[in-house]
């Protein structure tokens, strides 16, 4: 398969900044080849008026982002999301983050069986979830005080059957961790 397509798919899957060395490792290529390919991909995306994405470099990380001239599309999506109630997918994701959090997106993806980047982004924009500290190569998400306020509680421990579900999910996450760390995104997306 074309290396440009592989990198683009990987960046889309992650949905947030990813280290170049991790991309190289996941695709079994050298960091030099990865950097060269990213530079070419960045140039292709910037020059192609039929594409809506750019490659954003920040230090040793890269991310796919929307071209600035297309920001009105994102703004209309945001407005539309705020008019709608939370979807079942958003409620499921919110519950996982509340009971497992702080938790990496890869764990949420694995438990749900789908890519959760769009759902998490929606929850972040609504102020119900926030991106916490970076641990390893991923950010960990947690609920916000606004979420607690909406739920009418002052701490996550006051959520219904919190201790029971937290322990069950923690055991599941411990069993899951070696699988997701050794297998990478391919195992999660299957």
ZIQUIMO-V364071 format. One record per backbone hydrogen bond with DSSP energy under -1.0 kcal/mol. NH is the residue of the N-H (numbers start at 1). CO is the residue of the C=O. E is the energy in kcal/mol with one decimal. If there is no record, write none. Layout:
BEGIN
NH;CO;E
NH;CO;E
END
This chain:
BEGIN
6;2;-2.0
7;3;-2.5
8;4;-2.6
9;5;-2.5
10;6;-2.3
11;7;-2.8
12;8;-2.3
13;9;-2.6
14;10;-2.4
15;11;-2.2
18;62;-2.2
20;60;-2.5
23;19;-1.8
24;20;-2.5
25;21;-2.2
26;22;-2.9
27;23;-2.1
29;24;-2.5
34;30;-2.4
35;31;-2.9
36;32;-2.4
37;33;-2.5
38;34;-2.7
39;35;-2.2
40;36;-2.1
41;37;-2.8
42;38;-2.8
43;39;-2.0
44;40;-2.6
45;41;-2.7
46;42;-2.1
47;43;-2.2
48;44;-1.7
51;48;-1.6
54;65;-3.0
56;63;-3.2
58;61;-2.7
61;58;-1.8
62;18;-2.2
63;56;-1.5
65;54;-2.5
67;52;-2.3
70;67;-2.2
71;68;-1.8
73;70;-1.5
75;71;-2.4
76;72;-2.1
77;73;-1.9
78;74;-2.4
79;75;-2.4
80;76;-2.2
81;77;-2.7
82;78;-2.0
83;79;-1.1
84;80;-1.3
91;87;-2.6
92;88;-2.5
93;89;-2.4
94;90;-2.8
95;91;-2.3
96;92;-2.2
97;93;-2.4
98;94;-2.5
99;95;-2.6
100;96;-2.7
101;97;-1.9
103;141;-2.1
108;104;-1.4
109;105;-3.1
110;106;-2.2
111;107;-2.6
112;108;-2.5
113;109;-2.3
120;116;-2.9
121;117;-2.4
122;118;-2.2
123;119;-2.1
124;120;-2.6
125;121;-2.6
126;122;-1.7
127;124;-1.3
128;123;-2.3
129;123;-1.2
130;142;-3.0
132;140;-3.6
135;138;-2.7
138;135;-1.6
140;133;-1.7
141;103;-3.3
142;130;-2.3
144;128;-1.8
148;144;-1.8
149;145;-2.6
150;146;-2.4
151;147;-2.1
152;148;-1.0
153;148;-2.3
158;155;-1.6
159;156;-2.2
162;159;-1.8
165;161;-2.4
166;162;-3.2
167;163;-1.9
168;164;-2.0
169;165;-3.0
170;166;-2.4
171;167;-2.3
172;168;-2.1
173;169;-2.8
174;170;-2.3
175;171;-1.8
176;172;-2.2
177;173;-2.6
180;176;-2.1
181;177;-2.4
182;178;-1.8
183;179;-2.0
184;180;-1.5
189;185;-2.4
END
